[in-house]
């Protein structure tokens, strides 16, 4: 009888704890749903989706649809434009090459792109607060142009320390160019804002890396990523183009700016950036050109959170991920061209890394790393909690979401 009583008490405790955990999870998930609804109600995004994957299982996946005219409901086939989140996939492509001993990150860029052997640099008047988000102040004007003293290395491109900004006509030139080789000839004439290797400046670096991948692998860039990254990861909808059928699943772009509000179906943004997603276009832009589905990108994140392994297949080594997340540049204000909304973060190779969680006070642990896209896509990997988070939408408005998103996710996760 005594044993039976103890057993009953234990069962009661277990059931009570299970109920408490269930209630806590429901409350937590509801707070995220409320956040997703708020983004729509405040006209920051249209329809949006959040995924939280923790300890090798799906913890949360929810789509909040706006149900507005000209928007589309998100489903498993919905395609999103990654924009700058493309940079991380290109960087992984570079690590695949490096592990095959086909490229050395300390190589001069001119070894792969001869037109980069005689680059010019700019001498610029000192200006305050000229970070990436300063619009017209992003690419600065020169007092003087002179032959660069430093040779640009591959690692300078990977760490955004090449000195390249995004030239004003870059996307127009990309549309006009027949391939990456031709585009490189054009942008090699663009004077660098700084001597290579001396300063952090976000720009078109990964689109240049795409050409390096072509030369080093003797493959077209998109084909290389497909063979060595997308196919092994089962990312069958991730690519640089849209077919006629794909366009039916392409999420409309929601714009809410001082000059325009509404949904657009094409690749033109409020900044005038153009991506045609033409299937015949061979000028694949590794800095911004990829499209994907949420499920595809989940596979990519599963690989990263599992130290480079996906379903038993090694894509890259754990050592490569450690190299990618090392500090290559300080954050703002030590690097004055870095991001003012990411205090406490440093810059790795195409990823931010949280170094001091107390500064932003978002509840996130030290060491999370990830990146964002121009149209408000977000992802990060959380090694401490064996977790990743993906946010998918297609939007540009007056207010970014990264800070609030991270704070919402970690509000009750631990």
Secondary structure, 3 states (H helix, E strand, C coil): CHHHHHHHHHHHHHHHHHHHHHHHHHHHHHHHHHHHHHHHHCCCCCCEEEEEEECCEEEEEEEECCCCCCCCCCCCCCEEECHHHHHHHHHHHHHHHHHCCCCCCCCEHHHCCHHHHHCEEEECCCCCCCCHHHHHHCCCCCCEEEECCCCCEHHHHHCCCCCCCCCCCHHHHHHHCCEHHHHHHHHCCCCECCCCCCCCCCCCHHHHHHHHHHHHHCCCHHHHHHHHHHCCCCCCCCECCCCHHHHHHECCEEEECCCCEEEECCCCCCCCCCCCCCCCCECCCCCCCCEECHHHHHHHHHHHHCCCEECCEECCCHHHHHHHCCCCECCCCCCCCCCCCCCCEEECCCCEEECCHHHHCCCCCCCCEEEECCCCCEEEEECCCCEEEEEECCEEECCCCHHHHHHHHCCCCC
